[in-house]
Amino acid sequence: MGEEVTYADLRFHDSGHVSTNNTVEKNPEVASSEQSHHHCRCLKKIHVIIGILICALLLALLAMTILLLQATRTQNDYRGRIQSISQTLANVRNDLCMTSEGQQNGKVRSFCR
């Protein structure tokens, strides 16, 4: 009567407890595939993080461009208003000078040319 002896490799995934003494030897092919799988997962995480950072930078650039365009438009509006008010003031000054010259018979006030 012969008895059969069977051996098995057991792997326990306990993240809270890490053993410093490994009594079970791992198959080199399995260890290599696990390392490449872990490496691949790390690369995917890095790619996702880099992608998110690039998207955030592009959104910030877009926001700054929109703000710059709005500021330029506002500045141009203010310039137009200033020119309009300046022209109105020049017209009022000319009208006042004509009225003043007509009333004072040739005496020109200091604000007239």
Protein Blocks (a to p, Z undefined) as FASTA:
>chain_A
ZZdddddddddddfkbccfbdfbdcdfklmmmmmmmmmmmmmmmmmmmmmmmmmmmmmmm
mmmmmmmmmmmmmmmmmmmmmmmmmmmmmmmmmmmmmmmmmmnnopacfkbZZ
